[in-house]
Amino acid sequence: MMIQVNNIKKAFGDNRVLRGVTFGVERGEIISVIGPSGSGKSTMLRSLIGLERIDDGSIAVNGEKFVDNGVYVKEREMHRILSHSGMVFQHFNLFPHMSVKKNMTCAPVTNRLMTRAEAEEKCHTLLAKVGLADKLDAMPSSLSGGQKQRVAIARALMTNPDILLFDEPTSALDPELTGEVLEVMKQLAAEHMTMIVVTHEMGFARYISDRVIFMDQGVIAVDEKPEEVFAHPSNARLSAFLGAVHTKEAAN
């Protein structure tokens, strides 16, 4: 099991965002997480890489727990356990004062994961992979939103992650730019990258995922294969959510 999440809970003051979330992810699985705003999707995802500290519950990556019943291991140990997890954010998080090459090579070189020459060679390879070989020396301000997100995906791949987490990777993009990012993600899926994707792209979730998780009010209400989720929704809240999404898409 690549990721095992057991009964995790998180509150912000009186707002109980996660109310006991449990699920597992096998190597090579692609899990899409859908649900209404405020259902806890992003908080759950961020907790898997230590960006959000949970109040209770346990999370293990590759069989090693970095938090057990709400108690975290030491920072160095946590960093080691999570070192093969990567994350792609909604708003790219590129450094605006650095070129594409520096954005991609800075962390692995600074953290002594590879030499500068090794990092630059890998940077070339990954930019070609996402269709941006000609943007090596470009500044983020010169890129479209779709190009920025593809750079962000390439940057996340620099350290050879076993697991990639995506937090609404296309929600900040214009519709015409969404497709180019989804194509890169489909390519990663075809390569059997383990992926958890918080998304509002129902078509992507339906046709790429091995499983779809529907979150509602801080819990997992449905965790099933996509054909069951979309063709035969077993939950009234899921049916209402999908109906609302369909209505919104039709209006657009």
C-alpha positions, 0 to 999 in steps of 0.5 A, spaced: 500 500 500 503 506 497 498 510 502 494 508 508 490 513 511 486 512 517 481 516 521 484 522 520 481 528 523 482 536 522 478 542 525 479 549 524 476 552 531 469 550 531 469 548 524 471 540 523 473 540 516 475 532 516 471 528 521 474 521 520 477 520 513 479 513 511 482 510 505 488 506 501 492 507 495 495 502 491 501 503 487 499 505 480 492 507 482 489 513 480 484 516 485 480 522 483 477 526 489 470 530 487 465 534 492 462 540 493 467 546 496 468 546 503 467 538 503 475 537 506 478 535 499 484 540 499 485 539 507 485 532 506 490 532 500 495 537 503 495 532 510 498 527 505 504 531 504 505 534 511 502 541 509 496 541 513 497 538 520 491 533 522 489 533 529 488 525 530 488 519 526 494 516 522 497 516 515 503 512 512 506 512 506 510 506 503 508 502 509 511 508 514 507 512 518 509 519 519 503 521 524 500 516 528 494 517 532 495 525 531 503 524 533 508 526 528 515 523 527 521 528 528 521 533 522 527 529 519 524 523 519 518 526 516 522 529 510 525 522 509 518 519 509 515 524 504 521 525 500 518 521 494 511 525 494 510 531 490 505 536 489 502 540 484 498 546 486 492 550 483 496 556 482 502 553 480 507 556 485 512 558 481 518 563 483 516 569 479 523 572 479 526 565 477 527 562 470 523 556 468 530 552 469 532 555 475 525 554 478 526 546 476 533 546 478 533 550 485 530 545 490 534 539 488 541 542 487 540 546 494 538 540 497 544 536 494 539 531 491 543 532 484 549 536 481 547 542 477 549 538 471 544 532 473 539 537 475 539 541 468 540 535 464 533 532 467 530 539 467 531 539 459 528 532 459 522 533 463 520 540 459 521 536 453 516 531 456 511 536 457 512 540 451 515 546 453 523 544 451 523 551 448 521 555 455 528 553 458 530 560 459 523 563 459 520 567 466 514 565 469 510 572 467 511 570 459 508 563 460 500 562 459 497 559 465 497 552 462 504 553 460 505 555 468 502 548 470 505 544 465 512 547 468 509 546 475 508 538 473 515 538 470 518 541 477 514 536 481 517 530 477 524 532 478 525 528 484 522 522 481 516 521 486 513 515 487 506 519 488 504 525 485 498 529 488 494 534 484 490 540 488 485 542 483 490 543 477 486 546 472 481 550 476 485 557 475 485 556 468 481 558 462 477 552 459 481 552 452 488 551 456 485 546 461 486 540 455 493 541 455 494 540 462 490 534 462 493 531 456 500 531 461 496 528 466 493 522 462 500 521 459 503 520 467 497 516 468 499 511 462 506 511 465 502 508 471 504 514 476 500 513 483 496 519 483 491 523 487 487 528 484 482 533 487 479 535 481 472 538 478 473 535 471 468 530 471 470 527 464 477 526 467 475 523 473 470 518 469 475 516 464 482 516 467 481 514 475 481 507 478 477 509 483 473 516 485 472 518 492 466 523 493 467 527 499 461 531 503 462 535 510 468 532 512 467 525 510 468 520 504 461 518 502 462 514 496 469 510 494 467 506 488 469 505 481 468 511 476 462 507 472 459 506 479 460 513 481 457 516 475 452 511 472 449 509 478 450 514 484 448 510 490 448 516 494 443 522 494 448 527 496 453 525 490 447 525 485 445 532 487 452 534 486 453 531 479 446 534 477 449 541 479 455 540 475 451 537 469 447 544 470 453 548 470 456 545 464 450 546 460 449 553 462 456 554 460 
